[in-house]
Amino acid sequence: MTDNKLKIGIIGCGGISGLHVNSYKANPDTEIVAFCDIVPGKAQEMATHKKLAGARCYTDIREMFAHEQLDAVSVCTYNATHAECAIYAMEHGAHVLLEKPMSVTLDEAVAMARAEKATGKILSHGFQPRYAPLTRQLCEVVGSGRLGEVYYIQTGGGRRNGIPNGTFIEKRTAGIGALGDIGCYAIDLALNPLGYPKPLTVTANTSDYFGKSLKYSEPENVSRFDVDDFASAYVRLEGGIVLDFRIAWAMNMDTSGDMLMLGRDAGIRIPSTECWNRGPGGQMTLYYKNSAGCEVGEILPDPDPEFDYNTLFARKVDAFVDAVINGAAAPIPTSQIIRNQAILDGIVRSAELGSEIDIEIPEI
């Protein structure tokens, strides 16, 4: 079996890459053979830390692909280089598991989608909350038609005080702040159960009050901070659906509200979390009138109370590996996530213009 293992490369060796490495190491069908990071010594540090002494280490993906025959890679770089790394990998024969967010701009997302189509490689995306039992339960409830025609979604959540550091807080590396870090999760949780309706227009606001405040941000980070730490938006979707969105790295509030999905026959409340990276924050409640006209608030049972949420990353990686081995479609497809990115891109552009804008996704 060893000779048939997929040869994996890790591009970007920051904190999130460690979860990818752990997941590949636990998968019997993969072997990590290469690490790459632009910071000298960082790739070697990861290889050593993860006890993969036989893996080769590089500081340039061009050099890595010149010396390695890779079947697949995980792209775990900072946001601003997602597109160039993913495109280069696909054009040089590798399938790609891309960390979230898809990119910084819609143009970058479109370029990746076109490279995926041209090369025939799998491009799957890093939204592991989809594998959580509560997320799947939400999809089942919406898919069953119990809500009826959905017309409004409120989503967002966010942190009272949780501004990251490092490459997350500068435009030159992250491109976007809370929007890309945790906002993309909230949007995915809201739109995936509905089959990802197309976004049409958006009016939005972003701010950076807390990232530049010594009360909330480390002194050495205040001068570097130039991304959003809060964003709110009103997005019109096809089918007459409205998405009311807000997200925060920091705010003077414990939450900006639970996720609500309102349909003509019923509504569902999904408890918020600080970042939605594990799916819903707890058991969901369905609200409706029964056949006798009585108002009902039904707490849905947890479908898997013993589920180990620490396995979500492994499930994401395993699904990607299975797709590569079996020649299947991407588990979390670009056709959906490009709409997520279009909303993020639209929020940024609307906030800059101070007005509502149309969202247009070019043909791929």
N, C-alpha and C positions, 0 to 999 in steps of 0.2 A: 504493500500500500504506500510505502514511503515515496517511491518513485512517481506515484500518481498524485501526490499532494499538490494542491495549488500553491504556487510560489507567490508570496505576498510581500509587498513593499509598504512601508509606513512613511508618508510624506508629512512632515511636521511633527515634532517630538515634544510638544507642550503637554500640559496636564491631561487633556482629554484623550490624547493618543494612548495613554496607559491603559484605558478601558478597552480600546480596540485591541491592543496587544494581548491583554489578558484573555479576551474573547477568542482571538485567533489561536492562542496557545492551547485553549481548551477544546478547540474544534479538531477532530481527528483527520479532517480532510485538507488542512492547511499547514503551511510552514512559512514562517516569516524569515525571509532571506536578506532583506535590506531595509535600512533606515536612512532617512534624509532630512536634514534640517539646515537652514542657511546659517545658523549660529555655530561656529566651529566648536566641536566637542560635544554638542548637545545630543546628536544622534548616538554617539558612542556611549554617552551617559545612560541613555535609555536602554540600549542593548545590554549594557553591563548590569543595570538595575534589574532588568527582566530576565537575566541569566540566559542571554542569547548570544553567546560569545562567537558563534559561527557566522552571525549575520554581518554583511558588509555595511559600512557606513559612508555616507556621502554628504556634501554640502550643496550639491547642485543636482536637480532632477535630470538634467541633460546628461550629466556624467553617469548617474545611476542607470538610466535606460540604455546608455551606451555599453554598459558592462553586464546588465542583468536581463534575463528573459522572464519578465514578470507576468503572471496571469491576472493579477488584480492588485489594487492599491487602496488604502484608506487615505483620503486627503484630510488632514487635521491641522492645516495651516491657519493663520489668521484670515479673516474674511476677505481682505483685499486681494489675496492671491488664490482664492478658491477656483476662480474661473481659469486662470492660466495653467494652474497645476492639473486640474481635471481634464482640460482640453488636451494638454500635452500628453498626459497618460493615455487617454483614449486613442489619440493619433499614433501612439507608439505601442498599441496592442494590448493595453490593460483595461480591464473592467474597473469601475470606480465606485467606491462607497464614500460619499461626500458628507462631511459634517455640516450641520446647520450653522447659519442660514445658507441658502443656496449660493448667494453672492451678495454683493453690495447693491448693484443696479440691475434693472431689468435687462438692459443691453447685454450685460455679462451673462445673465441667465439664458437669454436667447442664443448667444454664441455657444454656450455649453450644450443646449438642446440640439442645435444644428450639428455640432461635432458628434454628439451621440447618434444622431440619425445617419450621418455620413459614414461613421466607422462601424456601426452595428454593435457597439459595445454597450454593456449595461452601465447605466448611471443611476444609482440608487441613493437615497437621501437619509440623513441622520435624525429621523423622528421616532426614536424608540418608544415614546409613550403610546404609540399605536398598538404595541404588543401587550399593554396592561389590560387585565380583565375588565376593569371599569370603563376603559375607553371602548373596548369591544362591546360591552353592554350598551353603551350610549349609541353606538352605530346600529346595534340590533333594534333598539327601541325606535330610533328614527326610521330605520329601514322597514320596520313592521307597519308603518303608517299610523301608529297610535297618536302621534301629534297632529295628524292631518297636515294641511299645507302650512309649512313654516313661513312666517313673515318677518320675524325679528329675532336677532341674536345679540345678546350683550356678553362681551367677553373681555378678559384682560388680566385681572389679578395684579400681582406685583409685590414688591418688597417695601416694608417700612424703612429699612436701612440695609442695603446690600449692594453697594457699588463695588464692582470688581476692580482689579488693577491690571498691570501689565499691558498687553497689546489691546485690551478691550476698550480702552478709554481714549484712543487717538484715531482720528479719521484716516491717517496714512496707513494704518494697519487694520482697524476694525471697520472703517467706513461709516457704520451706524452703531449706536449704542444699545440701550435696552430693547429697542425695536428688533435688532437682529439676534441679540443674545437670548431673550426670553419671549419677546412678542411673537416671533414666528411660531413658537409652540402653541400659544393661545389661538392664533389664527388657524393652525392645522386642526386643533381639537374641535373648533367650531365648524369648519367647512368640510372636513373629511366625511362626517356622517351624512352630509347632504350631497356627496358626490362632487364636491368642489365646484359650486356654481361660479360662473365667470364674473369677475369684478368689472363694474361699468364706470363708476365715478367715485371720487373720494374728496372729502374736505377734512383737513387735519391741522393739528398744532403739535409742535415739539418744544421742549424746553430743557435747560441744563442747569437749573438753579442749585441743585444739591451736589452735583459733581464738582462744582466750583466753590463749594462752601466748606470751610474747615470744620464745621459741625458734623459733616457727613463723610467727607473725603480726606484721605491721608494728605498731609502737607506737601509731600513730594509729588502728589498726583494732581493737585489743584491747578497748577500752571500748565499741565499737559492735557487736561480734560477739554475735549472739543467735540464731543458727540452728544446725542440725546440721552437724558436720564429719565425722561417722561414723555409719553406721546399719547394723544387721543385722536380718534378719527371716526367719521361717519361714512361708511362705505355702502354704496348701492350695488347690489348683486343682481344678476339675471334671475328672472322668476319672481320679481317683486320683493326680494328679501333685503332687509337692511341689517348691516353689521355695525354695532355700536361698540367701539374698541377703545381700550385704554391699558397702558402698561407702564410700570415704574420700577426703576432700581432703588428709588428712595422717595418717600413722601411722608407728610405728616398725617398718616392714617395707617391702620393695620391692614386694610385691604381696599381695593377700589371696587369690590363687589364680586359676588359669585357669577358664574356663567349662567345665563338664562337663555333658553331656546323656547320661543313661543310659537305654537301652532294654532290652527283654527279649532282643533278638537281637544288639545291638551298642551300643557307646558311642562318643561322639566328644568329643575334647578340643579346645577352641578357645582359642588363646593369648590371654592377657589383655592389656589395654592400660591406660593411665592413665585413659581416660575413654570408650572405645568410640565416639567421635564419627566414626571412620572405618571402623567395623566390626571384625572379628576382627584380632588383632595379628599374624597370620602363618598359615602353612599349618596345616591341621587334621589330626588323626590319628584314624583310625577303628580301634576295637578290637573284635575278634570272634573266634569260633572257626570255622574253615573246615570243609568237609565231612569232612575227615579228623580233625577234633577238635583240630587244632593251633591254638594261640593266635597271632593275627595282630595286628600293629600297622601299619596301612597309612597312610602319609603321603599325604594327598590332594594332587595337583598343583595349583599355583596356576592357576586358570582363565584369568588374564590378567595375567601378570607385568609387562607394560608399562603397565598401567592408571595413569592420572594421577589420584591421589586428590584433587588440587586441583580437579577438575571436579565433585566430589560436590554442592556447593551449586548449581552451574549445572544439574545434572541434576534436582535437586529442584524448582528454580524452573521449568525447562522443562516438567516433567511437570504442574505446577500450571497453567501457561499453556495447555498443550495441552488439559487437562480443561476449562478455562473456554471456550476457543474451540470445542471440539467438543461441549460440553454433556455431558461424561462425568462419572463419579463421581469423588470426591476420590481422588487417588493414595494417600494415607495417611489412611484414613477415621476419623472420630470414633468409629464403632462399636467400633473396636479400641483407640484411644488412651484412650478413657474408662475402659477396664479398667486400663490403665497408671496412670492418675490415681487410680483407686480403690485400687490397691495402695499408692501413695505416701501417699494420705490415710489409709489403714488403718494404715500404719507409724507415722505421726505420732500417731494416736489411741491405738493400742496402747501405744506408748512412754509417752505421757502417763498412761495408766491403769495401766500395769504389768501387763497381763494380755492374754490372747488375746481378740480381738473378731471378730464376724462382719462380712463385707463384703457390703453390699447396695446394688446399683445400681438406682435407681428406673427405672420405665418412661419412655421418652422419647416 
